[in-house]
Structures are given as structure tokens and as C-alpha cells.
Amino acid sequence: MNLARIFAMAVSFSFGTTIIYSEDEPREISIAVVPKGTNKERWQAIHSGAMKASKELANEGLVVNILWKGNLDPDRNEQIQVVDTFTGQRLSGILVASLGQNQFTGQVHVDANSDLPMIYIDDGLDAERAISYVATDNFQGGAIAADRIAQLMEGVGNLIVVRHEQGDTNTEAREAGFIERIKSRYPSIRLISMDQHASDDSEKAYGVSEYLLNRYGRRLNAVFASSASGTDSMLGALRSFNLTEQVHLVGYEASVASLEAIRSGEIKGLVVSNPYRMGYLGVTTLVDHIQGGNIPTIVDTGVTLVTQSNIDSSEVQEALGFEQSEVLR
């Protein structure tokens, strides 16, 4: 499946979706939401969005019970077990933020034997049972990051890409979009390293950043990191090497540390998705399907470029979930 093409053709939803019910439709349904983990701001924002949708639907006369269950740390096998358990319960539908491109295909009953409606959030997968994907166009997000980097570099200089993990479809799409845009539009920018992978392990990610700065620091002009952990680790390494003024850092996804660095000017840009919107639209889209509505194959939740000049804008505040999550304050 070429998700970039599907996104280009898809019809996106927006907040404020109104669902109309007939008198013979159920007035109470239960939906399971299975995140990749529960220990990061991103997954907490998804939960907040799902609960907001549930509250609004209740005001319209439909009770939507949200069953939220995930592991503290991401684990593929445990997530498969959680989803498999939910498919055996009396639910109306399930939202899954999957850990891997093919983890559900042929491995859990929901893909093979269950009629339970399922929507993927955050990640677009090629499984047979998904009725829709509520996710970010990460390829386009990577292209936006490339344009920001090129603006900062004035179209000339040496650049490195800090990748995340092999097999992570979201970050791989960001990296592909970034590299394609740099190569196609900015011929005077030289990609001098594209093969180093960070991870969610902060120690490993910092080691990768330190290695790259030891090797390329003196001739380096800019860095793109495709994940929050990679961004934070590279920020720490640039500080240690006293290179925050020399090297333009643009990252993907936000953390408390990276947002503070945007304000101080140490990070020149963050491309952020909207996990709150994913949770909200995941629930409303699934409810619309359960109630017999026609839903799009892809619901694009959008990306936002955060800079020092717009960090306090209403658009960025909403994208970061400031109004919904105390963790992100």
C-alpha cells in the first residue's frame, strides 16, 4: 500500500464531527483503545482525545465506553495478546496503534475470524481487517522538515539524518519524505550521513549523536532527527560539544525538553503530529462506521511546524495538546 498516495486522495475529517442517530440505533457502545505504550505524553494525549470524543457523544445522547489498555513500555507480543483478548469480548469496535507493520496479519483473531470493526491510529498498516486509518502523513511531515532545514541553511551546506529504528513505519516514512525533498529540490545541500539509527533507549540514542558529532561536527551545518528521542539526544550532544549555535537542529515530535529548546533557539524547528486529534477522530470515525456511516479509508490528522516565532499560537497549542494534557504544560 502506498500510503503517501492514499493520503493525497483521502478526504480528511475535522473536529466537530456530528453523528446523527435513528431511534432504533443503540444508545450505548463500548470501544477498546490499545496504544503502543502508556509512558509517553503522546499516548496520554491520544487517551485525552478519545475521552473528549466520548464526552461529546454522551452530550448527543450516545454513551461510548472507552476501554483503554496498554503496556507501560511498548512490547509487540504483549500488545498482540491485549488485542486478541479484546476481540473475544462484547465490544462495538477497537482502535489500535500498532507497534509493527505486519504484527497483526495472521497473528490475531481480529484479522481472520472476527467481525469486530477495527481502525488503526497513528500508523498505517497493510492488514486486511482495518476499515480506516486515522494517522499522520509522515512522508509529507518529513518534506516539511526538509524545507525548514533548507531555509535555515540557505540551501547550502552539510547535513546529517538521525534515523530512529528499522521497521518503524512512521519514522521511516518521515525519513523518506525528508531525503526525497532534499535530493529533489536542494542540490547544494550535501547529505553526509543517513545510516545511523537512534532508538527509544536514551543512552543508545545519545551514543549515536555523540559518534556523529565526533566524526562530522567541525563541518556540520544541520541535523534532522526523525523521532522525539533522537531529537532530545542530539540536543544534549550539541550542548556538550558547544555546537548549538553552529548546527541547525530540526526534529520530529515534541517533548518537554525540545519545547524548551525551541523557546531558547537551540532547536530551530519541530514537526509535530496531533495525537489528541488521533484519539478524538479515531473514536468519532469508528462510531460513525458503527452507526452505518460511510467513512474514508484515510483520515489525515495533519502536522504542524513549531518554531520559536509560533510556539504560543493557538494552532501550535492545539497540536501539542496543551489544552488537553497537563503533562505537556
KELUM-83917 format. One record per atom (N, C-alpha, C): x negated, y, z; residue in three letters. Coordinates in steps of 0.001 Angstrom, whole numbers, padded with zeros to 6 digits, always signed. Example, Ala and Ser with C-alpha at 12.3 -4.5 7.8 and 13.67 -1.06 7.14 Angstrom:
BEGIN
-013190-005690+007800ala/-012300-004500+007800ala/-013200-003300+007800ala/-012850-002250+007080ser/-013670-001060+007140ser/-012900+000030+007870ser/
This chain:
BEGIN
-000843-001185+000000met/+000000+000000+000000met/-000879+001236+000000met/-000670+002174-000949asn/-001401+003419-000964asn/-000616+004447-000177asn/-000967+004625+001106leu/-000186+005491+001980leu/-000287+006945+001558leu/-001428+007341+000985ala/-001553+008735+000558ala/-000518+009059-000514ala/-000294+008118-001438arg/+000705+008347-002481arg/+002114+008330-001923arg/+002339+007396-000992ile/+003671+007321-000399ile/+003993+008607+000334ile/+003012+009163+001051phe/+003233+010414+001768phe/+003604+011528+000797phe/+002961+011533-000353ala/+003223+012594-001318ala/+004649+012544-001840ala/+005240+011354-001869met/+006584+011191-002396met/+007653+011210-001322met/+007236+011097-000066ala/+008201+010887+001011ala/+008960+012148+001365ala/+010124+011965+001927val/+010923+013062+002460val/+010726+013094+003955val/+010247+014214+004485ser/+009943+014318+005906ser/+011157+014773+006688ser/+011244+014312+007950phe/+012244+014779+008884phe/+011671+015952+009658phe/+012520+016661+010378ser/+012082+017732+011279ser/+012847+017632+012562ser/+012415+018399+013572phe/+013113+018396+014842phe/+014537+018890+014648phe/+015399+018469+015533gly/+016779+018914+015471gly/+017639+018006+014630gly/+017189+016759+014369thr/+017984+015823+013595thr/+019311+015575+014290thr/+020397+015700+013556thr/+021718+015468+014109thr/+022264+014164+013576thr/+022662+013271+014466ile/+023199+011970+014081ile/+024677+011945+014412ile/+025493+011597+013447ile/+026942+011591+013623ile/+027418+010159+013784ile/+028233+009912+014771tyr/+028691+008572+015096tyr/+030186+008447+014822tyr/+030591+007268+014444ser/+032015+006986+014318ser/+032494+006367+015620ser/+033830+006304+015792glu/+034396+005871+017064glu/+034078+004419+017395glu/+033858+003574+016371asp/+033635+002157+016641asp/+032160+001808+016795asp/+031248+002800+016780glu/+029829+002526+016931glu/+029467+002418+018411glu/+028410+001664+018743pro/+028030+001502+020145pro/+027627+002823+020775pro/+027912+002977+022063arg/+027596+004209+022761arg/+026372+004067+023649arg/+025777+002890+023678glu/+024555+002688+024450glu/+023684+001669+023735glu/+022422+002017+023526ile/+021476+001121+022877ile/+020162+001151+023645ile/+019329+000138+023413ser/+018023+000040+024068ser/+016935-000092+023014ser/+015898+000714+023163ile/+014786+000731+022224ile/+013485+000541+022989ile/+012653-000374+022538ala/+011328-000570+023137ala/+010310+000289+022401ala/+009407+000898+023143val/+008312+001667+022569val/+007007+001067+023077val/+006184+000585+022150val/+004927-000082+022517val/+003760+000734+021970val/+003073+001511+022825pro/+001931+002318+022377pro/+000666+001478+022285pro/-000394+002072+021758lys/-001677+001378+021716lys/-002285+001266+023104lys/-002008+002241+023945gly/-002514+002259+025312gly/-001702+003244+026116gly/-002050+003413+027380thr/-001325+004364+028223thr/-002253+005330+028943thr/-003548+005258+028660asn/-004515+006030+029448asn/-004961+007322+028787asn/-004396+007691+027651lys/-004816+008903+026959lys/-003655+009876+026804lys/-003994+011161+026686glu/-002980+012184+026525glu/-002082+011896+025327glu/-002677+011338+024267arg/-001927+011078+023035arg/-000735+010174+023281arg/-000936+009095+024026trp/+000148+008134+024248trp/+001164+008696+025233trp/+000720+009496+026157gln/+001648+010144+027086gln/+002531+011146+026349gln/+001974+011820+025335ala/+002764+012755+024543ala/+003802+012017+023700ala/+003447+010844+023168ile/+004418+010026+022433ile/+005576+009656+023343ile/+005253+009273+024567his/+006298+008922+025535his/+007188+010137+025827his/+006591+011309+025976ser/+007372+012506+026240ser/+008320+012808+025088ser/+007847+012643+023857gly/+008695+012882+022696gly/+009853+011905+022622gly/+009574+010639+022927ala/+010639+009623+022919ala/+011695+009940+023964ala/+011261+010367+025140met/+012208+010686+026201met/+013016+011942+025880met/+012408+012906+025199lys/+013133+014097+024775lys/+014247+013723+023805lys/+013937+012836+022846ala/+014965+012385+021907ala/+016088+011669+022633ala/+015720+010829+023599ser/+016728+010109+024376ser/+017652+011080+025104ser/+017093+012124+025670lys/+017887+013115+026409lys/+018840+013854+025477lys/+018350+014259+024307glu/+019200+014974+023360glu/+020327+014098+022848glu/+020017+012833+022568leu/+021045+011915+022091leu/+022098+011656+023158leu/+021672+011624+024413ala/+022629+011455+025510ala/+023593+012634+025561ala/+023086+013833+025278asn/+023937+015011+025249asn/+024961+014949+024121asn/+024638+014151+023077glu/+025559+013971+021966glu/+026503+012791+022184glu/+026332+012096+023301gly/+027255+011026+023632gly/+026730+009625+023423gly/+025438+009487+023083leu/+024856+008162+022890leu/+023741+007950+023917leu/+023875+006936+024745val/+022844+006605+025724val/+021783+005745+025041val/+020546+006221+025041val/+019428+005478+024452val/+018447+005154+025565val/+018386+003903+025953asn/+017449+003463+026984asn/+016086+003209+026357asn/+015056+003876+026856ile/+013699+003710+026337ile/+012937+002757+027244ile/+012495+001635+026683leu/+011677+000671+027419leu/+010230+000877+026983leu/+009452+001508+027820trp/+008062+001874+027499trp/+007119+000870+028139trp/+006305+000210+027320lys/+005375-000772+027883lys/+004124-000847+027035lys/+002999-000603+027693gly/+001714-000720+027030gly/+000649-001058+028044gly/-000528-001365+027564asn/-001645-001678+028451asn/-002437-000418+028761asn/-003083-000401+029899leu/-003884+000754+030277leu/-004929+001044+029208leu/-005627+000019+028773asp/-006600+000142+027700asp/-006122-000658+026494asp/-006374-000161+025263pro/-005932-000874+024068pro/-006486-002288+023993pro/-005626-003243+023738asp/-006025-004639+023584asp/-005089-005294+022582asp/-005626-005776+021470arg/-004797-006325+020399arg/-003962-007514+020861arg/-004600-008470+021508asn/-003887-009691+021895asn/-002769-009406+022896asn/-003042-008532+023848glu/-002009-008207+024829glu/-000869-007437+024183glu/-001185-006573+023206gln/-000114-005847+022536gln/+000773-006799+021727gln/+000157-007770+021083ile/+000932-008779+020348ile/+001898-009487+021290ile/+001428-009834+022477gln/+002286-010519+023457gln/+003437-009633+023905gln/+003163-008341+024095val/+004220-007418+024501val/+005299-007329+023430val/+004895-007156+022179val/+005858-007062+021084val/+006637-008356+020937val/+005938-009466+021033asp/+006582-010769+020901asp/+007633-010966+021995asp/+007322-010532+023213thr/+008275-010643+024318thr/+009506-009785+024069thr/+009310-008586+023564phe/+010435-007695+023313phe/+011370-008248+022233phe/+010807-008960+021242thr/+011662-009459+020164thr/+012619-010537+020651thr/+012349-011122+021807gly/+013243-012129+022357gly/+014295-011564+023281gly/+014293-010242+023470gln/+015257-009610+024354gln/+016393-008979+023549gln/+017432-008582+024242arg/+018581-007952+023585arg/+018322-006458+023428arg/+017624-006123+022382leu/+017287-004741+022083leu/+017945-004319+020777leu/+018013-003018+020575ser/+018558-002488+019327ser/+017462-002214+018301ser/+016219-002041+018777gly/+015114-001769+017872gly/+013829-001599+018647gly/+012719-001450+017915ile/+011410-001343+018553ile/+010519-000408+017744ile/+009757+000428+018463leu/+008739+001283+017870leu/+007377+000746+018291leu/+006464+000607+017335val/+005144+000041+017631val/+004049+000948+017079val/+003115+001318+017931ala/+001895+001986+017485ala/+000815+000917+017450ala/+000592+000329+016285ser/-000235-000871+016196ser/-001722-000581+016303ser/-002440-001562+016868leu/-003887-001453+017023leu/-004667-001862+015787leu/-004036-002544+014856gly/-004809-003034+013727gly/-003975-003186+012479gly/-004630-003092+011315gln/-003957-003109+010034gln/-003106-004348+009821gln/-003587-005504+010235asn/-002869-006746+009944asn/-002481-007524+011189asn/-002480-006883+012345gln/-002353-007658+013570gln/-000999-008325+013713gln/+000063-007762+013131phe/+001373-008341+013335phe/+001773-009317+012227phe/+001193-009181+011054thr/+001597-010015+009938thr/+001362-011489+010246thr/+002433-012258+010302gly/+002330-013693+010521gly/+001965-014096+011927gly/+001865-013129+012858gln/+001416-013472+014201gln/+002490-013323+015261gln/+003477-012492+015010val/+004550-012337+015978val/+005885-012556+015292val/+006858-012989+016083his/+008138-013385+015524his/+008855-012250+014806his/+008587-011019+015181val/+009323-009911+014602val/+009119-009808+013094val/+007967-010207+012585asp/+007721-010137+011157asp/+008339-011301+010399asp/+008568-012395+011070ala/+009003-013588+010364ala/+010452-013978+010640ala/+010858-013968+011875asn/+012135-014579+012231asn/+013158-013656+012869asn/+012811-012409+013107ser/+013702-011540+013856ser/+014370-010515+012952ser/+015620-010204+013269asp/+016336-009150+012565asp/+016230-007821+013307asp/+015426-007773+014337leu/+015281-006561+015138leu/+014623-005459+014304leu/+015297-004313+014118pro/+014692-003228+013340pro/+013418-002725+014009pro/+012386-002491+013211met/+011110-002048+013750met/+010558-000899+012918met/+010049+000107+013598ile/+009396+001242+012955ile/+007985+001347+013518ile/+007023+001597+012631tyr/+005659+001841+013083tyr/+005461+003333+013299tyr/+004849+003692+014408ile/+004487+005075+014671ile/+002970+005191+014746ile/+002469+006338+014327asp/+001051+006677+014381asp/+000232+006016+013294asp/+000551+004797+012916asp/-000254+004059+011954asp/+000654+003514+010866asp/+000171+003515+009634gly/+000931+002917+008546gly/+000363+001553+008202gly/+001156+000514+008335leu/+000678-000848+008119leu/+001404-001510+006955leu/+000847-002599+006468asp/+001426-003328+005355asp/+002192-004562+005803asp/+002841-004509+006938ala/+003641-005647+007396ala/+004995-005647+006692ala/+005618-006806+006646glu/+006846-006954+005881glu/+008067-006398+006597glu/+008067-006354+007926arg/+009286-006083+008658arg/+009534-004623+008976arg/+008565-003769+008790ala/+008773-002365+009134ala/+009789-001739+008191ala/+010732-000975+008744ile/+011706-000282+007920ile/+011265+001136+007615ile/+010325+001656+008392ser/+009828+003000+008157ser/+008531+003203+008931ser/+007774+004229+008520tyr/+006552+004616+009205tyr/+006686+006072+009629tyr/+006530+006345+010905val/+006554+007706+011422val/+005120+008027+011817val/+004415+008744+010987ala/+002970+008840+011151ala/+002414+010092+010490ala/+001131+010280+010675thr/+000388+011397+010107thr/-000235+010989+008774thr/-000269+011913+007837asp/-001022+011699+006611asp/-002485+011998+006922asp/-003192+010990+007407asn/-004570+011188+007848asn/-005518+011530+006705asn/-005231+011044+005512phe/-006068+011385+004356phe/-006029+012888+004112phe/-004840+013463+004157gln/-004704+014901+003985gln/-005346+015649+005144gln/-005228+015100+006361gly/-005875+015723+007503gly/-007381+015807+007332gly/-007975+014743+006783gly/-009404+014764+006509gly/-009783+015822+005490gly/-008928+016000+004474ala/-009179+017026+003458ala/-009125+018425+004060ala/-008192+018643+004995ile/-008092+019936+005673ile/-009365+020207+006478ile/-009875+019182+007150ala/-011127+019331+007899ala/-012285+019676+006960ala/-012303+019069+005778ala/-013369+019349+004813ala/-013327+020798+004352ala/-012139+021302+004098asp/-012017+022702+003682asp/-012502+023649+004778asp/-012213+023314+006022arg/-012672+024141+007143arg/-014198+024116+007247arg/-014772+022940+007138ile/-016237+022803+007178ile/-016872+023611+006044ile/-016328+023479+004848ala/-016896+024174+003692ala/-016816+025690+003871ala/-015718+026162+004465gln/-015581+027587+004746gln/-016671+028058+005704gln/-016902+027287+006762leu/-017914+027654+007754leu/-019320+027631+007163leu/-019576+026657+006274met/-020895+026505+005668met/-021083+027415+004463met/-020022+028097+004055glu/-020028+028921+002849glu/-020423+028096+001634glu/-020006+026820+001675gly/-020164+025955+000514gly/-021543+025392+000287gly/-022477+025598+001223val/-023860+025152+001007val/-024432+024606+002314val/-025204+023481+002225gly/-025922+023001+003397gly/-025829+021509+003602gly/-026350+021058+004739asn/-026413+019640+005085asn/-025337+019286+006099asn/-024690+018156+005861leu/-023514+017768+006640leu/-023598+016285+006991leu/-023159+015939+008218ile/-023027+014526+008559ile/-021602+014243+009008ile/-021187+012984+008821val/-019874+012500+009252val/-020086+011471+010354val/-019470+011685+011498val/-019481+010694+012569val/-018177+009918+012478val/-018264+008683+012026arg/-017074+007844+011882arg/-016647+007322+013254arg/-015486+006643+013290his/-015008+006108+014562his/-015331+004618+014644his/-014384+003763+014325glu/-014607+002313+014384glu/-014153+001671+013087glu/-014886+000681+012630gln/-014465-000061+011451gln/-013159-000788+011743gln/-012223-000700+010806gly/-010935-001358+010983gly/-009850-000475+011554gly/-010210+000733+012001asp/-009206+001682+012482asp/-008667+002434+011272asp/-007441+002099+010857thr/-006916+002630+009597thr/-006721+004135+009626thr/-006365+004693+010781asn/-006163+006132+010868asn/-007460+006892+010623asn/-008514+006538+011363thr/-009767+007269+011234thr/-010439+007002+009887thr/-010270+005806+009345glu/-010840+005517+008028glu/-010175+006364+006951glu/-008878+006603+007099ala/-008182+007465+006141ala/-008664+008908+006260ala/-008891+009368+007489arg/-009413+010724+007689arg/-010782+010875+007026arg/-011637+009886+007255glu/-012988+009925+006711glu/-012954+009909+005187glu/-012068+009089+004622ala/-011957+009011+003163ala/-011473+010335+002588ala/-010471+010938+003226gly/-009975+012222+002750gly/-011017+013319+002850gly/-011781+013295+003926phe/-012835+014296+004132phe/-013914+014160+003074phe/-014417+012958+002904ile/-015525+012726+001972ile/-015103+013007+000537ile/-013898+012575+000171glu/-013410+012822-001191glu/-013319+014304-001488glu/-012823+015089-000513arg/-012682+016526-000736arg/-014052+017201-000845arg/-014989+016825+000018ile/-016332+017420-000043ile/-016986+017119-001389ile/-016933+015868-001807lys/-017607+015472-003046lys/-016959+016079-004282lys/-015645+016242-004258ser/-014946+016722-005450ser/-014932+018243-005582ser/-015013+018955-004443arg/-014851+020408-004513arg/-016072+021212-004079arg/-016987+020585-003371tyr/-018105+021353-002810tyr/-019432+020690-003166tyr/-019866+020815-004400pro/-021065+020106-004874pro/-022360+020554-004214pro/-022387+021731-003608ser/-023619+022223-002979ser/-023730+021823-001514ser/-022736+021074-001012ile/-022824+020529+000338ile/-023345+019100+000236ile/-024392+018813+000981arg/-025045+017507+000912arg/-024662+016662+002121arg/-024063+015505+001886leu/-023717+014558+002943leu/-024954+013707+003230leu/-025650+014013+004321ile/-026923+013346+004581ile/-026768+012117+005485ile/-025601+011920+006095ser/-025340+010705+006867ser/-023829+010485+006944ser/-023419+009243+006582met/-021997+008894+006628met/-021771+007493+007178met/-022796+006872+007740asp/-022688+005457+008072asp/-022733+005149+009572asp/-022701+006174+010426gln/-022776+005941+011863gln/-021379+005955+012485gln/-021099+004941+013316his/-019792+004795+013947his/-019877+005039+015454his/-019052+005923+015936ala/-018869+006076+017376ala/-017801+005072+017811ala/-017195+005260+018959ser/-016124+004378+019417ser/-015435+005064+020582ser/-014461+004374+021197asp/-013832+004915+022397asp/-014740+004798+023618asp/-015824+004047+023489asp/-016816+003938+024558asp/-017664+005204+024551asp/-017494+006062+025560ser/-018151+007363+025565ser/-019675+007249+025562ser/-020208+006246+026254glu/-021663+006073+026299glu/-022210+005719+024928glu/-021521+004800+024238lys/-021952+004417+022892lys/-021823+005594+021937lys/-020704+006308+022025ala/-020473+007439+021132ala/-021533+008522+021331ala/-021903+008769+022591tyr/-022941+009762+022848tyr/-024278+009299+022284tyr/-024576+008009+022408gly/-025819+007479+021864gly/-025910+007674+020357gly/-024791+007486+019666val/-024761+007707+018217val/-025018+009179+017904val/-024375+010072+018651ser/-024563+011506+018428ser/-026004+011922+018687ser/-026571+011399+019752glu/-027954+011720+020100glu/-028911+011234+019008glu/-028671+010030+018512tyr/-029509+009493+017427tyr/-029456+010401+016193tyr/-028254+010832+015828leu/-028098+011657+014636leu/-028792+013006+014793leu/-028706+013594+015974leu/-029351+014887+016177leu/-030867+014754+016258leu/-031332+013663+016819asn/-032786+013416+016824asn/-033318+013298+015407asn/-032549+012679+014539arg/-033005+012424+013177arg/-032803+013616+012247arg/-031664+014316+012384tyr/-031308+015343+011408tyr/-031175+016752+011990tyr/-031310+016910+013298gly/-030958+018159+013950gly/-031563+019407+013358gly/-032841+019370+013024arg/-033516+020580+012558arg/-032993+021080+011215arg/-032466+020178+010402arg/-031974+020598+009085arg/-030466+020461+008932arg/-029793+020298+010056leu/-028354+020060+010038leu/-027578+021371+010136leu/-026515+021479+009318asn/-025667+022675+009343asn/-024273+022423+009899asn/-023768+021185+009740ala/-022398+020943+010192ala/-022175+019455+010442ala/-021170+019181+011301val/-020778+017811+011640val/-019254+017704+011596val/-018768+016613+010999phe/-017356+016261+011119phe/-017254+014961+011904phe/-016477+014978+012994ala/-016220+013769+013782ala/-014753+013403+013617ala/-014475+012150+013283ser/-013118+011756+012883ser/-012236+011307+014038ser/-012721+011404+015282ser/-011922+010973+016431ser/-012184+011893+017611ser/-011302+011824+018602ala/-011470+012644+019799ala/-012731+012261+020562ala/-012986+010961+020697ser/-014178+010524+021431ser/-015452+010920+020703ser/-015448+010812+019383gly/-016604+011226+018607gly/-016853+012719+018694gly/-015759+013493+018700thr/-015876+014946+018815thr/-016462+015337+020166thr/-015917+014767+021234asp/-016406+015103+022577asp/-017862+014701+022760asp/-018231+013543+022248ser/-019612+013072+022401ser/-020586+013931+021616ser/-020211+014299+020403met/-021082+015167+019614met/-021194+016546+020253met/-020116+017036+020832leu/-020170+018312+021544leu/-021196+018254+022677leu/-021147+017180+023465gly/-022098+017026+024553gly/-023534+016950+024066gly/-023760+016241+022961ala/-025112+016116+022417ala/-025609+017450+021867ala/-024746+018190+021168leu/-025144+019500+020649leu/-025534+020435+021781leu/-024816+020368+022891arg/-025172+021185+024055arg/-026542+020788+024595arg/-026789+019490+024677ser/-028066+019005+025213ser/-029237+019430+024340ser/-028984+019487+023017phe/-030043+019850+022079phe/-030068+021360+021795phe/-029205+022120+022477asn/-029102+023566+022252asn/-028834+023894+020780asn/-027890+023153+020190leu/-027593+023322+018768leu/-026159+023792+018504leu/-025437+024178+019542thr/-024032+024551+019325thr/-023878+025799+018458thr/-024852+026685+018478glu/-024787+027886+017636glu/-025250+027604+016216glu/-026175+026672+016056gln/-026717+026378+014727gln/-025801+025473+013917gln/-025154+024500+014578val/-024391+023462+013882val/-022893+023686+014070val/-022180+023757+012958his/-020720+023893+012986his/-020098+022518+013232his/-019335+022402+014304leu/-018671+021135+014629leu/-017176+021268+014384leu/-016650+020368+013565val/-015205+020256+013339val/-014796+018835+013687val/-013768+018690+014500gly/-013349+017371+014960gly/-011913+017050+014614gly/-011473+015911+015105tyr/-010105+015442+014843tyr/-009503+014963+016156tyr/-008322+015440+016452glu/-007581+015213+017699glu/-008214+016001+018842glu/-007363+016290+019827ala/-007772+017198+020897ala/-007930+016486+022225ala/-008783+017034+023047ser/-008927+016636+024442ser/-009076+017917+025256ser/-009046+017801+026557val/-009247+018984+027393val/-010604+019625+027091val/-011637+018798+026955ala/-012987+019314+026697ala/-013080+020009+025339ala/-012500+019416+024319ser/-012609+020001+022977ser/-011799+021289+022856ser/-010674+021374+023550leu/-009887+022609+023520leu/-010622+023746+024217leu/-011297+023438+025310glu/-012115+024454+025975glu/-013245+024918+025058glu/-013803+023968+024289ala/-014888+024302+023369ala/-014395+025110+022178ala/-013150+024922+021767ile/-012562+025788+020741ile/-012519+027225+021244ile/-012083+027402+022485arg/-011995+028747+023054arg/-013376+029400+023180arg/-014382+028616+023515ser/-015730+029170+023677ser/-016452+029348+022343ser/-015917+028773+021277gly/-016543+028876+019967gly/-017552+027788+019677gly/-017701+026821+020579glu/-018661+025734+020353glu/-018131+024716+019350glu/-016821+024555+019262ile/-016188+023771+018212ile/-015453+024748+017310ile/-015651+024618+016009lys/-015109+025589+015061lys/-013755+025174+014476lys/-013312+023979+014784gly/-012013+023561+014276gly/-011658+022161+014742gly/-010376+021948+015028leu/-009849+020629+015347leu/-008608+020389+014498leu/-008593+019293+013784val/-007375+018894+013072val/-006606+017972+014009val/-005393+018360+014364val/-004628+017573+015329val/-003322+017105+014721val/-002945+015902+015049ser/-001633+015379+014692ser/-000667+015779+015800ser/+000544+015307+015727asn/+001554+015716+016700asn/+002188+014471+017306asn/+001552+013880+018326pro/+002088+012648+018907pro/+003458+012845+019552pro/+003702+014034+020079tyr/+005032+014308+020636tyr/+006093+014168+019550tyr/+005807+014719+018380arg/+006742+014612+017259arg/+006907+013160+016817arg/+005807+012382+016868met/+005903+010969+016503met/+006890+010236+017401met/+006769+010458+018720gly/+007683+009810+019645gly/+009110+010249+019431gly/+009298+011549+019238tyr/+010638+012101+019043tyr/+011274+011561+017761tyr/+010556+011707+016648leu/+011111+011282+015370leu/+011165+009761+015241leu/+010284+009062+015933gly/+010379+007608+015937gly/+011712+007149+016483gly/+012123+007752+017608val/+013396+007377+018221val/+014577+007810+017359val/+014592+009076+016916thr/+015745+009559+016150thr/+015880+008841+014808thr/+014739+008517+014184thr/+014788+007788+012915thr/+015334+006385+013115thr/+014869+005703+014171leu/+015341+004352+014443leu/+016831+004349+014796leu/+017267+005308+015590val/+018681+005403+015944val/+019523+005659+014703val/+019033+006517+013825asp/+019757+006786+012581asp/+019929+005513+011771asp/+018875+004694+011706his/+018963+003423+010984his/+019966+002481+011656his/+019888+002380+012976ile/+020794+001501+013715ile/+022249+001908+013483ile/+022481+003204+013341gln/+023829+003715+013123gln/+024245+003676+011655gln/+023413+003096+010800gly/+023788+002906+009405gly/+023330+003982+008455gly/+022469+004891+008906gly/+021985+005953+008035gly/+020890+005494+007103gly/+020668+006251+006041asn/+019571+005992+005115asn/+018346+006764+005583asn/+017251+006070+005820ile/+016048+006722+006324ile/+014918+006575+005319ile/+013988+007543+005290pro/+012870+007470+004347pro/+011851+006413+004757pro/+011087+005950+003794thr/+010036+004974+004074thr/+008944+005580+004933thr/+008623+006841+004674ile/+007594+007550+005416ile/+008180+008819+006014ile/+007967+009025+007297val/+008286+010295+007949val/+006955+010926+008340val/+006554+011959+007617asp/+005261+012594+007841asp/+005378+013588+008989asp/+004640+013345+010072thr/+004727+014219+011242thr/+003766+015398+011183thr/+002952+015482+010133gly/+002150+016666+009897gly/+000878+016773+010708gly/+000011+017689+010304val/-001223+018000+011024val/-001351+019508+011144val/-002140+019941+012126thr/-002366+021363+012375thr/-003854+021601+012598thr/-004387+022632+011964leu/-005774+023021+012186leu/-005831+024016+013342leu/-006555+023659+014394val/-006692+024518+015575val/-008042+025225+015510val/-008016+026532+015648thr/-009238+027335+015675thr/-009179+028297+016856thr/-010263+029004+017066gln/-010312+029969+018156gln/-009259+031065+017972gln/-008947+031399+016723ser/-008028+032503+016455ser/-006556+032121+016587ser/-006223+030812+016500asn/-004794+030451+016541asn/-004415+029535+017692asn/-005338+029270+018609ile/-005090+028256+019632ile/-003898+028603+020526ile/-003594+029873+020667asp/-002471+030271+021519asp/-001173+030488+020746asp/-001174+030177+019457ser/+000035+030361+018655ser/+001084+029317+019011ser/+002330+029616+018710ser/+003420+028682+019015ser/+003281+027386+018226ser/+002785+027468+016997glu/+002603+026269+016181glu/+001610+025311+016833glu/+000490+025853+017294val/-000526+025018+017926val/-000045+024515+019282val/+000631+025360+020036gln/+001154+024944+021335gln/+002064+023724+021178gln/+002937+023762+020171glu/+003854+022640+019951glu/+003106+021389+019491glu/+002130+021573+018571ala/+001371+020428+018068ala/+000573+019743+019166ala/+000056+020532+020100leu/-000732+019978+021194leu/+000126+019411+022309leu/+001426+019694+022272gly/+002310+019184+023303gly/+002222+019950+024598gly/+001771+021211+024539phe/+001611+021981+025772phe/+002917+022136+026520phe/+004010+022249+025799glu/+005296+022444+026457glu/+005832+021153+027037glu/+005268+020011+026594gln/+005819+018725+026994gln/+004937+017955+027964gln/+003641+018205+027954ser/+002732+017366+028732ser/+001837+018205+029639ser/+001985+018006+030940glu/+001145+018723+031889glu/-000325+018346+031726glu/-000559+017115+031239val/-001939+016643+031090val/-002720+017529+030148val/-002020+018085+029136leu/-002709+018863+028116leu/-002845+020327+028484leu/-002362+020726+029642arg/-002455+022145+030020arg/-003896+022510+030397arg/
